[in-house]
Amino acid sequence: MTEGSWNTTSSLTREPYRYSKTLAKLEAWRIAQEQNRWRLVTVNPGLVIGPVLNSAPTSESFTIARQMASGRMRCGAPRIALTVVGVREIAYAHLAAAFLPDAEGRHLLAAESTDVDLARRLLPAYGSYPLPRRDLPEPLAVALAPAAGLERGYLRRDIGYDLRVDTTKSRRELGVRYRPAQASMEEMFAQVVGARGR
């Protein structure tokens, strides 16, 4: 994926949340192109990971981390590729996008592309938690999809495929330096399990 890539597979009936985000972005670019008073510069991150400032985070990434800590995924997780990026890199990129005079266009942010392996990398530090240790076989993942709030078709299409994202533009034009995803994930997981222990 590059800055020229757009979501063309979602619709009102298929992945409507992703579809709504795509429509909002397209509308923002339409508005920006119809005027010349300001420039639109965007930051498009993968799944946001890392520590938070508030004591009760509600983001999707914390929901996933809570599911891992609770044992909901102890039998395994589907091997679906996703990109992850630390929250501090996103904050930095927003400031750079707002204040660098030459910043322009879309910027993809991703420390790395991963899958259930990111959870397995938590095992050395958090092996006492019921983290997913293996890939869920595709037929089982598809069968259980509705219980996890996922569409079966989404899993059938996406299980087992790698995802590569070109972050050259965010590095070159915004100066983003990505920290290892594992470090950000460990910090986030520490907050999740710390909150459970209170």
Contact map, one row per residue, 1 for C-alpha under 8 A:
111110000000000000000000000000000000000000000000000000000000000000000000000000000000000000000000000000000000000000000000000000000000000000000000000000000000000000111100000000000000000000000000000000
111110000000000000000000000000000000000000000000000000000000000000000000000000000000000000000000000000000001000000000000000000000000000000000000000000000000000000001110000000000000000000000000000000
111110000000000000000000000000000000000000000000000000000000000000000000000000000000000000000000000000000111000000000000000000000000000000000000000000000000000000000000000000000000000000000000000000
111111000000000000000000000000000000000000000000000000000000000000000000000000000000000000000000000000000000000000000000000000000000000000000000000000000000000000000000000000000000000000000000000000
111111100000000000000000000000000000000000000000000000000000000000000000000000000000000000000000000000000000000000000000000000000000000000000000000000000000000000000000000000000000000000000000000000
000111110000000000000100000000000000000000000000000000000000000000000000000000000000000000000000000000000000000000000000000000000000000000000000000000000000000000000000000000000000000000000000000000
000011111100000000100100000000000000000000000000000000000000000000000000000000000000000000000000000000000000000000000000000000000000000000000000000000000000000000000000000000000000000000000000000000
000001111100000000000000000000000000000000000000000000000000000000000000000000000000000000000000000000000000000000000000000000000000000000000000000000000000000000000000000000000000000000000000000000
000000111110000000000000000000000000000000000000000000000000000000000000000000000000000000000000000000000000000000000000000000000000000000000000000000000000000000000000000000000000000000000000000000
000000111111111101100000000000000000000000000000000000000000000000000000000000000000000000000000000000000000000000000000000000000000000000000000000000000000000000000000000000000000000000000000000000
000000001111111100100000000000000000000000000000000000000000000000000000000000000000000000000000000000000000000000000000000000000000000000000000000000000000000000000000000000000000000000000000000000
000000000111111100110000000000000000000000000000000000000000000000000000000000000000000000000000000000000000000000000000000000000000000000000000000000000000000000000000000000000000000000000000000000
000000000111111100000000000000000000000000000000000000000000000000000000000000000000000000000000000000000000000000000000000000000000000000000000000000000000000000000000000000000000000000000000000000
000000000111111100000000000000000000000000000000000000000000000000000000000000000000000000000000000000000000000000000000000000000000000000000000000000000000000000000000000000000000000000000000000000
000000000111111111100000000000000000000000000000000000000000000000000000000000000000000000000000000000000000000000000000000000000000000000000000000000000000000000000000000000000000000000000000000000
000000000111111111110000000000000000000000000000000000000000000000000000000000000000000000000000000000000000000000000000000000000000000000000000000000000000000000000000000000000000000000000000000000
000000000000001111111000000000000000000000000000000000000000000000000000000000000000000000000000000000000000000000000000000000000000000000000000000000000000000000000000000000000000000000000000000000
000000000100001111111100000000000000000000000000000000000000000000000000000000000000000000000000000000000000000000000000000000000000000000000000000000000000000000000000000000000000000000000000000000
000000100111001111111110000000000000000000000000000000000000000000000000000000000000000000000000000000000000000000000000000000000000000000000000000000000000000000000000000000000000000000000000000000
000000000001000111111111000000000000000000000000000000000000000000000000000000000000000000000000000000000000000000000000000000000000000000000000000000000000000000000000000000000000000000000000000000
000000000000000011111111100000000000000000000000000000000000000000000000000000000000000000000000000000000000000000000000000000000000000000000000000000000000000000000000000000000000000000000000000000
000001100000000001111111110000000000000000000000000000000000000000000000000000000000000000000000000000000000000000000000000000000000000000000000000000000000000000000000000000000000000000000000000000
000000000000000000111111111000000000000000000000000000000000000000000000000000000000000000000000000000000000000000000000000000000000000000000000000000000000000000000000000000000000000000000000000000
000000000000000000011111111100000000000000000000000000000000000000000000000000000000000000000000000000000000000000000000000000000000000000000000000000000000000000000000000000000000000000000000000000
000000000000000000001111111110000000000000000000000000000000000000000000000000000000000000000000000000000000000000000000000000000000000000000000000000000000000000000000000000000000000000000000000000
000000000000000000000111111111000000000000000000000000000000000000000000000000000000000000000000000000000000000000000000000000000000000000000000000000000000000000000000000000000000000000000000000000
000000000000000000000011111111100000000000000000000000000000000000000000000000000000000000000000000000000000000000000000000000000000000000000000000000000000000000000000000000000000000000000000000000
000000000000000000000001111111110000000000000000000000000000000000000000000000000000000000000000000000000000000000000000000000000000000000000000000000000000000000000000000000000000000000000000000000
000000000000000000000000111111111000000100000000000000000000000000000000000000000000000000000000000000000000000000000000000000000000000000000000000000000000000000000000000000000000000000000000000000
000000000000000000000000011111111100000000000000000000000000000000000000000000000000000000000000000000000000000000000000000000000000000000000000000000000000000000000000000000000000000000000000000000
000000000000000000000000001111111110000000000000000000000000000000000000000000000000000000000000000000000000000000000000000000000000000000000000000000000000000000000000000000000000000000000000000000
000000000000000000000000000111111111011100000000000000000000000000000000000000000000000000000000000000000000000000000000000000000000000000000000000000000000000000000000000000000000000000000000000000
000000000000000000000000000011111111000000000000000000000000000000000000000000000000000000000000000000000000000000000000000000000000000000000000000000000000000000000000000000000000000000000000000000
000000000000000000000000000001111111000000000000000000000000000000000000000000000000000000000000000000000000000000000000000000000000000000000000000000000000000000000000000000000000000000000000000000
000000000000000000000000000000111111110000000000000000000000000000000000000000000000000000000000000000000000000000000000000000000000000000000000000000000000000000000000000000000000000000000000000000
000000000000000000000000000000011111111000000000000000000000000000000000000000000000000000000000000000000000000000000000000000000000000000000000000000000000000000000000000000000000000000000000000000
000000000000000000000000000000000011111000000000000000000000000000000000000000000000000000000000000000000000000000000000000000000000000000000000000000000000000000000000000000000000000000000000000000
000000000000000000000000000000010011111100000000000000000000000000000000000000000000000000000000000000000000000000000000000000000000000000000000000000000000000000000000000000000000000000000000000000
000000000000000000000000000000010001111110000000000000000000000000000000000000000000000000000000000000010000000000000000000000000000000000000000000000000000000000000000000000000000000000000000000000
000000000000000000000000000010010000011111000000000000000000000000000000000000000000000000000000000000011000000000000000000000000000000000000000000000000000000000000000000000000000000000000000000000
000000000000000000000000000000000000001111100000000000000000000000000000000000000000000000000000110000111110000000000000000000000000000000000000000000000000000000000000000000000000000000000000000000
000000000000000000000000000000000000000111110000000000000000000000000000000000000000000000000000100000011110000000000000000000000000000000000000000000000000000000000000000000000000000000000000000000
000000000000000000000000000000000000000011111000000000000000000000000000000000000000000001001100100000000111100000000000000000000000000000000000000000000000000000000000000000000000000000000000000000
000000000000000000000000000000000000000001111100000000000000000000000000000000000000000000000000000000000111100000000000000000000000000000000000000000000000000000000000000000000000000000000000000000
000000000000000000000000000000000000000000111111000000000000000000000000000000000001100001000000000000000001110000000000000000000000000000000000000000000000000000000000000000000000000000000000000000
000000000000000000000000000000000000000000011111000000000000000000000000000000000111100000000000000000000001110000000000000000000000000000000000000000000000000000000000000000000000000000000000000000
000000000000000000000000000000000000000000001111100000000000100000000000000000000111100000000000000000000000000000000000000000000000000000000000000000000000000000000000000000000000000000000000000000
000000000000000000000000000000000000000000001111110000000000100000000000000000000001111000000000000000000000000000000000000000000000000000000000000000000000000000000000000000000000000000000000000000
000000000000000000000000000000000000000000000011111000000000110000000000000000000001111000000000000000000000000000000000000000000000000000000000000000000000000000000000000000000000100110010000000000
000000000000000000000000000000000000000000000001111100000000000000000000000000000000011100000000000000000000000000000000000000000000000000000000000000000000000000000000000000000000001111110000000000
000000000000000000000000000000000000000000000000111110000000000000000000000000000000001000000000000000000000000000000000000000000000000000000000000000000000000000000000000000000000000100110010000000
000000000000000000000000000000000000000000000000011111101000000000000000000000000000000000000000000000000000000000000000000000000000000000000000000000000000000000000000000000000000000000010000000000
000000000000000000000000000000000000000000000000001111100000000000000000000000000000000000000000000000000000000000000000000000000000000000000000000000000000000000000000000000000000000000000000000000
000000000000000000000000000000000000000000000000000111111000000000000000000000000000000000000000000000000000000000000000000000000000000000000000000000000000000000000000000000000000000000000000000000
000000000000000000000000000000000000000000000000000111111000000000000000000000000000000000000000000000000000000000000000000000000000000000000000000000000000000000000000000000000000000000000000001000
000000000000000000000000000000000000000000000000000001111100000000000000000000000000000000000000000000000000000000000000000000000000000000000000000000000000000000000000000000000000000000000000000000
000000000000000000000000000000000000000000000000000101111110010000000000000000000000000000000000000000000000000000000000000000000000000000000000000000000000000000000000000000000000000000000000000000
000000000000000000000000000000000000000000000000000000011111011000000000000000000000000000000000000000000000000000000000000000000000000000000000000000000000000000000000000000000000000000000000000000
000000000000000000000000000000000000000000000000000000001111111000000000000000000000000000000000000000000000000000000000000000000000000000000000000000000000000000000000000000000000000000000000000000
000000000000000000000000000000000000000000000000000000000111111100000000000000000000000000000000000000000000000000000000000000000000000000000000000000000000000000000000000000000000000000000000000000
000000000000000000000000000000000000000000000011100000000011111110000000000000000000000000000000000000000000000000000000000000000000000000000000000000000000000000000000000000000000000000000000000000
000000000000000000000000000000000000000000000000100000001111111111000000000000000000000000000000000000000000000000000000000000000000000000000000000000000000000000000000000000000000000000010001000000
000000000000000000000000000000000000000000000000000000000111111111100000000000000000000000000000000000000000000000000000000000000000000000000000000000000000000000000000000000000000000000000000000000
000000000000000000000000000000000000000000000000000000000001111111110000000000000000000000000000000000000000000000000000000000000000000000000000000000000000000000000000000000000000000000000000000000
000000000000000000000000000000000000000000000000000000000000111111111000000000000000000000000000000000000000000000000000000000000000000000000000000000000000000000000000000000000000000000011001000000
000000000000000000000000000000000000000000000000000000000000011111111100000000000000000000000000000000000000000000000000000000000000000000000000000000000000000000000000000000000000000000000001100000
000000000000000000000000000000000000000000000000000000000000001111111111100000000000000000000000000000000000000000000000000000000000000000000000000000000000000000000000000000000000000000000000000000
000000000000000000000000000000000000000000000000000000000000000111111111110000000000000000000000000000000000000000000010000000000111000000000000000000000000000000000000000000000000000000000000000000
000000000000000000000000000000000000000000000000000000000000000011111111000000000000000000000000000000000000000000000000000000001110000000000000000000000000000000000000000000000000000000000001100000
000000000000000000000000000000000000000000000000000000000000000001111111100000000000000000000000000000000000000000000000000000001100000000000000000000000000000000000000000000000000000000000000000000
000000000000000000000000000000000000000000000000000000000000000000111111110000000000000000000000000000000000000000000000000000001111000000000000000000000000000000000000000000000000000000000000000000
000000000000000000000000000000000000000000000000000000000000000000111111111000000000000000000000000000000000000000000000000000000000000000000000000000000000000000000000000000000000000000000000000000
000000000000000000000000000000000000000000000000000000000000000000110111111110000000000000000000000000000000000000000000000000000111000000000000000000000000000000000000000000000000000000000000000000
000000000000000000000000000000000000000000000000000000000000000000010011111110000000000000000000000000000000000000000000000000000111100000000000000000000000000000000000000000000000000000000000000000
000000000000000000000000000000000000000000000000000000000000000000000001111110000000000000000000000000000000000000000000000000000001110100000000000000000000000000000000000000000000000000000000000000
000000000000000000000000000000000000000000000000000000000000000000000000111111000000000000000000000000000000000000000000000000000001111100000000000000000000000000000000000000000000000000000000000000
000000000000000000000000000000000000000000000000000000000000000000000000111111100000000000000000000000000000000000010000000000000001011100001000000000000000000000000000000000000000000000000000000000
000000000000000000000000000000000000000000000000000000000000000000000000000111110000000000000000000000000000000000010000000000000000001111001000000000000000001000000000000000000000000000000000000000
000000000000000000000000000000000000000000000000000000000000000000000000000011111000000000000000000000000000000000110000000000000000001100000000000000000000001100000000000000000000000000000000000000
000000000000000000000000000000000000000000000000000000000000000000000000000001111100000000000000000000000000000000110000000000000000000000000000000000000010011111000000000000000000000000000000000000
000000000000000000000000000000000000000000000000000000000000000000000000000000111110000000000000000000000000000011100000000000000000000000000000000000000000011111100000000000000000000000000000000000
000000000000000000000000000000000000000000000110000000000000000000000000000000011111000000000000000000000000000011100000000000000000000000000000000000000000000000100000000000000000000000000000000000
000000000000000000000000000000000000000000000110000000000000000000000000000000001111100000000000000000000000011111000000000000000000000000000000000000000000000000101000000000000000000000000000000000
000000000000000000000000000000000000000000001111100000000000000000000000000000000111110000000000000000000000011111000000000000000000000000000000000000000000000000000000000000000000100000000000000000
000000000000000000000000000000000000000000001111100000000000000000000000000000000011111011000000000000000000111100000000000000000000000000000000000000000000000000000000000000000100100000000000000000
000000000000000000000000000000000000000000000001110000000000000000000000000000000001111111000000000000000000001000000000000000000000000000000000000000000000000000000000000000000110100100000000000000
000000000000000000000000000000000000000000000001111000000000000000000000000000000000111111100000000000000000000000000000000000000000000000000000000000000000000000000000000000000000000000000000000000
000000000000000000000000000000000000000000000000010000000000000000000000000000000000011111110000000000000000000000000000000000000000000000000000000000000000000000000000000000000000000000000000000000
000000000000000000000000000000000000000000000000000000000000000000000000000000000000111111111000000000000000000000000000000000000000000000000000000000000000000000000000000000011110000000000000000000
000000000000000000000000000000000000000000101000000000000000000000000000000000000000111111111100000000000000100000000000000000000000000000000000000000000000000000000000000000000000000000000000000000
000000000000000000000000000000000000000000000000000000000000000000000000000000000000001111111110000000000000000000000000000000000000000000000000000000000000000000000000000000000000000000000000000000
000000000000000000000000000000000000000000000000000000000000000000000000000000000000000111111111000000000000000000000000000000000000000000000000000000000000000000000000000000010000000000000000000000
000000000000000000000000000000000000000000100000000000000000000000000000000000000000000011111111100000000000000000000000000000000000000000000000000000000000000000000000010001110000000000000000000000
000000000000000000000000000000000000000000100000000000000000000000000000000000000000000001111111110000000000000000000000000000000000000000000000000000000000000000000000000000000000000000000000000000
000000000000000000000000000000000000000000000000000000000000000000000000000000000000000000111111111000000000000000000000000000000000000000000000000000000000000000000000000000000000000000000000000000
000000000000000000000000000000000000000000000000000000000000000000000000000000000000000000011111111100100000000000000000000000000000000000000000000000000000000000000000000001100000000000000000000000
000000000000000000000000000000000000000011100000000000000000000000000000000000000000000000001111111100110000000000000000000000000000000000000000000000000000000000000000000001000000000000000000000000
000000000000000000000000000000000000000010000000000000000000000000000000000000000000000000000111111100100000000000000000000000000000000000000000000000000000000000000000000000000000000000000000000000
000000000000000000000000000000000000000000000000000000000000000000000000000000000000000000000011111110100000000000000000000000000000000000000000000000000000000000000000000000000000000000000000000000
000000000000000000000000000000000000000000000000000000000000000000000000000000000000000000000001111111100000000000000000000000000000000000000000000000000000000000000000000001000000000000000000000000
000000000000000000000000000000000000000000000000000000000000000000000000000000000000000000000000001111100000000000000000000000000000000000000000000000000000000000000000000000000000000000000000000000
000000000000000000000000000000000000000000000000000000000000000000000000000000000000000000000000000111110000000000000000000000000000000000000000000000000000000000000000000010000000000000000000000000
000000000000000000000000000000000000000010000000000000000000000000000000000000000000000000000001111111111000000000000000000000000000000000000000000000000000000000000000000011000000000000000000000000
000000000000000000000000000000000000001111000000000000000000000000000000000000000000000000000000100001111100000000000000000000000000000000000000000000000000000000000000000000000000000000000000000000
000000000000000000000000000000000000000111000000000000000000000000000000000000000000000000000000000000111110000000000000000000000000000000000000000000000000000000000000000000000000000000000000000000
001000000000000000000000000000000000000011110000000000000000000000000000000000000000000000000000000000011111000000000000000000000000000000000000000000000000000000000000000000000000000000000000000000
001000000000000000000000000000000000000011110000000000000000000000000000000000000000000000000000000000001111100000000000000000000000000000000000000000000000000000000010110000000000000000000000000000
011000000000000000000000000000000000000000111100000000000000000000000000000000000000000000000000000000000111110000000000000000000000000000000000000000000000000000001110110000000000000000000000000000
000000000000000000000000000000000000000000111100000000000000000000000000000000000000100001000000000000000011111000000000000000000000000000000000000000000000000000000010010000000000000000000000000000
000000000000000000000000000000000000000000001100000000000000000000000000000000000011100000000000000000000001111110000000000000000000000000000000000000000000000000001010000000000100000000000000000000
000000000000000000000000000000000000000000000000000000000000000000000000000000000011110000000000000000000000111110000000000000000000000000000000000000000000000000000000000000000111100000000000000000
000000000000000000000000000000000000000000000000000000000000000000000000000000000011100000000000000000000000011111000000000000000000000000000000000000000000000000000000000000000000100000000000000000
000000000000000000000000000000000000000000000000000000000000000000000000000000001111000000000000000000000000011111100000000000000000000000000000000000000000000001111000000000000000000000000000000000
000000000000000000000000000000000000000000000000000000000000000000000000000000001111000000000000000000000000000111111100000000000000000000000000000000000000000000100000000000000000000000000000000000
000000000000000000000000000000000000000000000000000000000000000000000000000000111100000000000000000000000000000011111100000000000000000000000000000000000000000000000000000000000000000000000000000000
000000000000000000000000000000000000000000000000000000000000000000000000000011110000000000000000000000000000000001111111000000000001011000000000000000000000000000000000000000000000000000000000000000
000000000000000000000000000000000000000000000000000000000000000000000000000000000000000000000000000000000000000001111111100000000000000000000000000000000000000000000000000000000000000000000000000000
000000000000000000000000000000000000000000000000000000000000000000000000000000000000000000000000000000000000000001111111110000000000000000000000000000000000000000000000000000000000010010000000000000
000000000000000000000000000000000000000000000000000000000000000000010000000000000000000000000000000000000000000000011111111000000011100000000000000000000000000000000000000000000000000000000000000000
000000000000000000000000000000000000000000000000000000000000000000000000000000000000000000000000000000000000000000011111111000000011110000000000000000000000000000000000000000000000000000000000000000
000000000000000000000000000000000000000000000000000000000000000000000000000000000000000000000000000000000000000000001111111100000000000000000000000000000000000000000000000000000000010000000000000000
000000000000000000000000000000000000000000000000000000000000000000000000000000000000000000000000000000000000000000000111111111100000000000000000000000000000000000000000000000000000010011000000000000
000000000000000000000000000000000000000000000000000000000000000000000000000000000000000000000000000000000000000000000011111111110010000000000000000000000000000000000000000000000000000000000000000000
000000000000000000000000000000000000000000000000000000000000000000000000000000000000000000000000000000000000000000000000111111100000000000000000000000000000000000000000000000000000000000000000000000
000000000000000000000000000000000000000000000000000000000000000000000000000000000000000000000000000000000000000000000000011111100000000000000000000000000000000000000000000000000000000000000000000000
000000000000000000000000000000000000000000000000000000000000000000000000000000000000000000000000000000000000000000000000011111111000000000000000000000000000000000000000000000000000000000000000000000
000000000000000000000000000000000000000000000000000000000000000000000000000000000000000000000000000000000000000000000000011111111110000000000000000000000000000000000000000000000000000000000000000000
000000000000000000000000000000000000000000000000000000000000000000000000000000000000000000000000000000000000000000000000001001111100000000000000000000000000000000000000000000000000000000000000000000
000000000000000000000000000000000000000000000000000000000000000000001110000000000000000000000000000000000000000000000000000001111110000000000000000000000000000000000000000000000000000000000000000000
000000000000000000000000000000000000000000000000000000000000000000011110110000000000000000000000000000000000000000000000000000111111000000000000000000000000000000000000000000000000000000000000000000
000000000000000000000000000000000000000000000000000000000000000000011010110000000000000000000000000000000000000000000011001000101111100000000000000000000000000000000000000000000000000000000000000000
000000000000000000000000000000000000000000000000000000000000000000010010111110000000000000000000000000000000000000010011000000000111111000000000000000000000000000000000000000000000000000000000000000
000000000000000000000000000000000000000000000000000000000000000000000000011100000000000000000000000000000000000000000011000000000011111000000000000000000000000000000000000000000000000000000000000000
000000000000000000000000000000000000000000000000000000000000000000000000001110000000000000000000000000000000000000010001000000000001111100000000000000000000000000000000000000000000000000000000000000
000000000000000000000000000000000000000000000000000000000000000000000000000111100000000000000000000000000000000000010000000000000001111110000000000000000000000000000000000000000000000000000000000000
000000000000000000000000000000000000000000000000000000000000000000000000001111100000000000000000000000000000000000000000000000000000011111011000000000000000000000000000000000000000000000000000000000
000000000000000000000000000000000000000000000000000000000000000000000000000001000000000000000000000000000000000000000000000000000000001111111000000000000000000000000000000000000000000000000000000000
000000000000000000000000000000000000000000000000000000000000000000000000000001000000000000000000000000000000000000000000000000000000000111111100000000000011001000000000000000000000000000000000000000
000000000000000000000000000000000000000000000000000000000000000000000000000000000000000000000000000000000000000000000000000000000000000011111110000000000000000000000000000000000000000000000000000000
000000000000000000000000000000000000000000000000000000000000000000000000000000000000000000000000000000000000000000000000000000000000000111111111000000000000000000000000000000000000000000000000000000
000000000000000000000000000000000000000000000000000000000000000000000000000011000000000000000000000000000000000000000000000000000000000111111111100000000010000000000000000000000000000000000000000000
000000000000000000000000000000000000000000000000000000000000000000000000000000000000000000000000000000000000000000000000000000000000000001111111100000011011000000000000000000000000000000000000000000
000000000000000000000000000000000000000000000000000000000000000000000000000000000000000000000000000000000000000000000000000000000000000000111111110000010000000000000000000000000000000000000000000000
000000000000000000000000000000000000000000000000000000000000000000000000000000000000000000000000000000000000000000000000000000000000000000011111111100000000000000000000000000000000000000000000000000
000000000000000000000000000000000000000000000000000000000000000000000000000000000000000000000000000000000000000000000000000000000000000000001111111111110010000000000000000000000000000000000000000000
000000000000000000000000000000000000000000000000000000000000000000000000000000000000000000000000000000000000000000000000000000000000000000000011111111110000000000000000000000000000000000000000000000
000000000000000000000000000000000000000000000000000000000000000000000000000000000000000000000000000000000000000000000000000000000000000000000001111111000000000000000000000000000000000000000000000000
000000000000000000000000000000000000000000000000000000000000000000000000000000000000000000000000000000000000000000000000000000000000000000000001111111000000000000000000000000000000000000000000000000
000000000000000000000000000000000000000000000000000000000000000000000000000000000000000000000000000000000000000000000000000000000000000000000000111111100000000000000000000000000000000000000000000000
000000000000000000000000000000000000000000000000000000000000000000000000000000000000000000000000000000000000000000000000000000000000000000000000111111110110000000000000000000000000000000000000000000
000000000000000000000000000000000000000000000000000000000000000000000000000000000000000000000000000000000000000000000000000000000000000000000000110011111110000000000000000000000000000000000000000000
000000000000000000000000000000000000000000000000000000000000000000000000000000000000000000000000000000000000000000000000000000000000000000000110110001111111000000000000000000000000000000000000000000
000000000000000000000000000000000000000000000000000000000000000000000000000000000000000000000000000000000000000000000000000000000000000000000100000000111111100000000000000000000000000000000000000000
000000000000000000000000000000000000000000000000000000000000000000000000000000000000000000000000000000000000000000000000000000000000000000000000000001111111110000000000000000000000000000000000000000
000000000000000000000000000000000000000000000000000000000000000000000000000000010000000000000000000000000000000000000000000000000000000001001100100001111111111000000000000000000000000000000000000000
000000000000000000000000000000000000000000000000000000000000000000000000000000000000000000000000000000000000000000000000000000000000000001000100000000011111111000000000000000000000000000000000000000
000000000000000000000000000000000000000000000000000000000000000000000000000000000000000000000000000000000000000000000000000000000000000000000000000000001111111000000000000000000000000000000000000000
000000000000000000000000000000000000000000000000000000000000000000000000000000011000000000000000000000000000000000000000000000000000000000000000000000000111111110000000000000000000000000000000000000
000000000000000000000000000000000000000000000000000000000000000000000000000001111000000000000000000000000000000000000000000000000000000001000000000000000011111110000000000000000000000000000000000000
000000000000000000000000000000000000000000000000000000000000000000000000000000111000000000000000000000000000000000000000000000000000000000000000000000000000011111000000000000000000000000000000000000
000000000000000000000000000000000000000000000000000000000000000000000000000000011000000000000000000000000000000000000000000000000000000000000000000000000000011111100000000000000000000000000000000000
000000000000000000000000000000000000000000000000000000000000000000000000000000011000000000000000000000000000000010000000000000000000000000000000000000000000000111110000000000000000000000000000000000
100000000000000000000000000000000000000000000000000000000000000000000000000000001110000000000000000000000000000011000000000000000000000000000000000000000000000011111000000000000000000000000000000000
100000000000000000000000000000000000000000000000000000000000000000000000000000000000000000000000000000000000000010000000000000000000000000000000000000000000000001111100000000000000000000000000000000
110000000000000000000000000000000000000000000000000000000000000000000000000000000010000000000000000000000001010010000000000000000000000000000000000000000000000000111110000000000000000000000000000000
110000000000000000000000000000000000000000000000000000000000000000000000000000000000000000000000000000000001000000000000000000000000000000000000000000000000000000011111100000000000000000000000000000
010000000000000000000000000000000000000000000000000000000000000000000000000000000000000000000000000000000011110000000000000000000000000000000000000000000000000000001111111000000000000000000000000000
000000000000000000000000000000000000000000000000000000000000000000000000000000000000000000000000000000000000000000000000000000000000000000000000000000000000000000000111111100000000000000000000000000
000000000000000000000000000000000000000000000000000000000000000000000000000000000000000000000000000000000011000000000000000000000000000000000000000000000000000000000111111111000000000000000000000000
000000000000000000000000000000000000000000000000000000000000000000000000000000000000000000001000000000000011100000000000000000000000000000000000000000000000000000000011111111110000000000000000000000
000000000000000000000000000000000000000000000000000000000000000000000000000000000000000000000000000000000000000000000000000000000000000000000000000000000000000000000011111111111000000000000000000000
000000000000000000000000000000000000000000000000000000000000000000000000000000000000000000000000000000000000000000000000000000000000000000000000000000000000000000000001111111110000000000000000000000
000000000000000000000000000000000000000000000000000000000000000000000000000000000000000000000000000001100000000000000000000000000000000000000000000000000000000000000000111111100000000000000000000000
000000000000000000000000000000000000000000000000000000000000000000000000000000000000000000001001100100100000000000000000000000000000000000000000000000000000000000000000111111110000000000000000000000
000000000000000000000000000000000000000000000000000000000000000000000000000000000000000000001001000000000000000000000000000000000000000000000000000000000000000000000000011111111000000000000000000000
000000000000000000000000000000000000000000000000000000000000000000000000000000000000000010011000000000000000000000000000000000000000000000000000000000000000000000000000011101111100000000000000000000
000000000000000000000000000000000000000000000000000000000000000000000000000000000000000010000000000000000000000000000000000000000000000000000000000000000000000000000000001000111110000000000000000000
000000000000000000000000000000000000000000000000000000000000000000000000000000000000110010000000000000000000011000000000000000000000000000000000000000000000000000000000000000011111000000000000000000
000000000000000000000000000000000000000000000000000000000000000000000000000000000000010010000000000000000000001000000000000000000000000000000000000000000000000000000000000000001111101100000000000000
000000000000000000000000000000000000000000000000000000000000000000000000000000000000000000000000000000000000001000000000000000000000000000000000000000000000000000000000000000000111111100000000000000
000000000000000000000000000000000000000000000000100000000000000000000000000000000001110000000000000000000000001100000000000000000000000000000000000000000000000000000000000000000011111110000000000000
000000000000000000000000000000000000000000000000000000000000000000000000000000000000000000000000000000000000000000000100110000000000000000000000000000000000000000000000000000000001111111000000000000
000000000000000000000000000000000000000000000000010000000000000000000000000000000000000000000000000000000000000000000000000000000000000000000000000000000000000000000000000000000011111111100000000000
000000000000000000000000000000000000000000000000111000000000000000000000000000000000010000000000000000000000000000000000000000000000000000000000000000000000000000000000000000000011111111110000000000
000000000000000000000000000000000000000000000000110000000000000000000000000000000000000000000000000000000000000000000100010000000000000000000000000000000000000000000000000000000000111111111000000000
000000000000000000000000000000000000000000000000010000000000000000000000000000000000000000000000000000000000000000000000010000000000000000000000000000000000000000000000000000000000011111111100000000
000000000000000000000000000000000000000000000000011000000000000000000000000000000000000000000000000000000000000000000000000000000000000000000000000000000000000000000000000000000000001111111110000000
000000000000000000000000000000000000000000000000111100000000010010000000000000000000000000000000000000000000000000000000000000000000000000000000000000000000000000000000000000000000000111111111000000
000000000000000000000000000000000000000000000000000000000000000010000000000000000000000000000000000000000000000000000000000000000000000000000000000000000000000000000000000000000000000011111111100000
000000000000000000000000000000000000000000000000000000000000000000000000000000000000000000000000000000000000000000000000000000000000000000000000000000000000000000000000000000000000000001111111110000
000000000000000000000000000000000000000000000000001000000000000000000000000000000000000000000000000000000000000000000000000000000000000000000000000000000000000000000000000000000000000000111111111000
000000000000000000000000000000000000000000000000000000000000010011001000000000000000000000000000000000000000000000000000000000000000000000000000000000000000000000000000000000000000000000011111111100
000000000000000000000000000000000000000000000000000000000000000001001000000000000000000000000000000000000000000000000000000000000000000000000000000000000000000000000000000000000000000000001111111110
000000000000000000000000000000000000000000000000000000000000000000000000000000000000000000000000000000000000000000000000000000000000000000000000000000000000000000000000000000000000000000000111111111
000000000000000000000000000000000000000000000000000000100000000000000000000000000000000000000000000000000000000000000000000000000000000000000000000000000000000000000000000000000000000000000011111111
000000000000000000000000000000000000000000000000000000000000000000000000000000000000000000000000000000000000000000000000000000000000000000000000000000000000000000000000000000000000000000000001111111
000000000000000000000000000000000000000000000000000000000000000000000000000000000000000000000000000000000000000000000000000000000000000000000000000000000000000000000000000000000000000000000000111111
000000000000000000000000000000000000000000000000000000000000000000000000000000000000000000000000000000000000000000000000000000000000000000000000000000000000000000000000000000000000000000000000011111
